[in-house]
């Protein structure tokens, strides 16, 4: 009989641990939902005052494109949208996004918006988490294919990033090689380090030394505008 009796004193910590995990899981889901909701709000604002007849540009990125730490309207994507005039811009970037998450979301976004241009800025979070970069390359390749193979083909702009020095030169070089190979293979417009102008100036970076601050956003927007000029029908 004693074998089947519960020890309530021992069971209580286990129950508390399970409840704590459930609470953390709920918080994570709430944060993810909030990010998606903010992204949707941002998308609406980008479409304001744009000509409905123009096919949109779709930006798929992480915190570097989601205006982390600053107001969305001050981020480089919003500033670029202003310069593009009548071209609608959908910013589907989410802070913390990985190539796997982007791959999972892209299909529905492509179907909904049928973009003319896909600006792809993902991979940094994969590397920062020490993930297998060969998988990251496959995910990026899949996203590029979705753009090139849609019914009304779109063009891809690839934005690369560099890693902090503490990750070691070999790992960083492998990440750079992935971007370079994809850009060369598909003849993409490509910037290997699109936040370089900010990253090399501490005054243009936030306190975490990872994200450009508000002052850096116009500089980044201008750099990308110069990159994408060949895609503009009339400049």
N, C-alpha and C positions, 0 to 999 in steps of 0.2 A: 504493500500500500504506500509506503513512503516513497517508492520510486516515482509514483504518479502525482505526488503532492507538489504544488507550486511553492517556490520560495519567493514570497512577495518582496522581500528586501532586495533580493538579487534581480528580480524582474523589473522593479521600478526604474533603475538607471537605464536599462535597455529601452524601456518605453519612452523615457525622456529623450534618449538619443535619437530614436526613430521620429519622434515628434519634431525634434530640432531639425533633422534632415528634411522632413516634409515642409517645414516652415521655410527653410533655405530654398528648397525647390520652388515653392510658391513665390518667393521673392524674386528668384531668377526669372520665372515666367512673367511676372509682373513687369520686371525691368525690360525684358525682351519685347513685351507687348507695347510698353511705353515708347521704346525706340522705334518700333514699326509705325506706331501712331504718329510720332513726330516726323518720321520720314514721309508719311502720307500727307501730313500738313505741309511739309516742305515742297512736295511734288505739286500740290495745288497752287502754292504761291509762285512756283516757277512757271506754271502755265498761265498765270494771270496776264492779261493784256497781250497775249500772243495770238498769232493767226492760226486758227484751227486747221487750215489746209496744210500747214507745214508738218512734215514728219519730225518727231522729236529726237533729241539726243538723249541717250541714257547713260548716266554715270553710275557705275558699280564700284564702290570703294569701301574703305574702312574709316576709322576716325579721322584720317588725314583729309578725307573728302567730305566727312559729315560735320565739319566745323566743330570738332571737339573743343570744349572749354571756352567757346565764344558763341555769339549769336549766329544763328544759321544765315541770316541776311548778310553777315559780314564775311562769310566763308568764300573761298576762291570759286566754288561752283556757282554760287549766286552772283558773284561779280562777273564771272565769265558769261553767265546767262544774260546779264545786262548788255554786254558787248556784242552778243550774238543777235541782238535785235529781235526779229520776228521768229527766230527759231526757238521752239519750246525746249526746255531742258528738264528732264526728270532726274532728280538726285535720289537714287535708291541706296545710297551709302549708309552703313550702320557701324557705329563704333564697335570694335572688337570682331568685326566680320572676318572670316577666313575664306580661302578659295572654295572649301567644301560647302560652306553656307551660301556663298554667292552662286555656286553651281546649282544648288537646290532651288534658289529663288528665281534664277534668271529665266527659266522657261516660261513661267507665268507672266513675267514682266515683258518678255519679247512678244508674247501673244497679245498682251493688252495694248502695248504701245507701238509695235512694229517700228522700232527706231531706225533712223537713217545712219546714226553713228553710235557706237558703243565705246565709251571711255572706260577702260578697265584698269582699276588701281587696287589690286589685291595681292596678297602674298606675304606682307610684312608680319601679320599676326601668326601665320603658319610658322615662319622662321623664328619669331620671338618665343614661341612655345616649343621650339626644338622638334617640330614635326618633320616627317620624311618629305624632303623637298621634291622628290620624284613624283610623289602623289600630288603635290601642289602644281607641278608642271602639267600633269594629266588633267587636273581640274581647270586650269587656265586654258589648256588646249580645247577642252570640251566647251568652255564658254565662247571662245573664239569661233569654234565650229558652228555653234548655235546662231551666231550673228551672220556668218558668211553663208549659211545654208538656209536662212529663212526665206520665205517666198519672195519678199522684196529685200534683196540682199542689203546688208548694212556694212559700214566700214568700221574697223577697230582701231582705236588709239590706245596704245599700251604705255602705262606709266609705271616706272620701276622705282625701287627704293633701296637704300643701303642700310646695313645693320650697324648697331653700336659696336665699337671695337672689341668689347669684351666677349663677343660671340666668336672671335677668331677669324683670321683672314680666309681660311679654306671654306668655311661655311658661307661666309659672305660672298666669296667668289663664285661658289656654286649657284647661289641665288641670282647673281648677276648674269651668269651663263644661261640660266633658264630664260630670263627675259630676252637676252640677246638672241638666243636660238629661235624663240617664238617670233620675235620681230623680223628676223631675217627670213625665216621659213615662209611667212605670210606677207612679207613686204609691208609691214605696218608702220604707221607713224609712231615713233617711239622716243621717249625721254627716259634714259637710264636712272636718273635721280632727280625727280621733278621738284623736290623741295630743297634742292642743293643750296640755292641762294639764301634760304633761311637757316638751314642746318649748320652752315658754316659761320653764322653770325649769332652769338648768344643773345644779343638784344632782340632778335626776331623769333626767339623760341620761348615757349612757356616754361614754367619752373621744372617740369618733368624732363626737360631737355629732349623730348621726343616729338612734341607737337608744335608746329609754328603758331605764333600768336596772331592777334588781330592785325598788327602792323605788317606782318609778312604776307597776308592773304592777297593784297593787290599785286604784289611782286610775283607770287605763284600764278595768279590768274593771267597776268601779262605773259609769263613764260609759256604757259599752255596755249594761250591765244596765238602766239607766234608759231607754235608747233602745228596747230590745226588750221592755219591759214590756207593751206592747199585744198582743204575740204570745203571752203566757203565759195559759193558759186559767184558771188560778186563782192569783192573786198575793196 
